């Protein structure tokens, strides 16, 4: 592949990377550890009833498992195009970079939501003067882990669908296979998203509304960019 072609492929990764990096580095400037300054509003009773369960859990094991699930799934999805298109390296690279682009935009939007809301994590309410003094604990809304699970599973579905379309066009066996694959991915998409959302709540890292918003945001971001990729084919 020519250098000019590689630059063209890598260019969509630049802007989301810069946006995420700038927002992350700007945390000390724009974030306020307001619970440590004035702890009186930072009480569990001030949070809506739907999010109250978040205050009953702070399991280290759940936090560890959520990180393990995110990292493992990320590696697996990056490998998918190289398994599907092992004879077509250019296509595998394009699919990999498309997933990387969506992942970076997702991270950028997560960081933007954190900066705009600065919602304290549940553990801050239990220790406003301790955890509440750390500005990085004001990143509860929305859940980046849950949004990434939606990004990874949906991207994997779009990759599989494009691969099936490349193999054959509208043959009866292929239609049946695509229907089976779609059903399997729906189960995977919903199942892993619910699992991740539950782990983030059990780990004391997020409220239920954070994980629900993360699931919706990650899904919408993925569908938008993947449909754009379909239109370019």
Buried (B, 14 or more C-beta within 10 A) or exposed (E): EEEEEEEEBEEBBEEBBEBBBEBBEEBEEEBEBBBBEEBEEBEEEEBEEEBBEBBEBBEEEBBEBBBEBBEEBBEEBBEBBBEBBEEEEEBBBBBBBBBBBBBBBBBBBBBEBBBEBBBBBBBBBBBBEEBBBBBEBBBBBBBBBBBBBBBBBBBBBBBBBBBBBEEEEEEEEBEEBBEEBEEEBEEBBEEBBBBBBBBBBBBBBBBBBBBBBBBBBBBBBBBEBBEEBEEEE
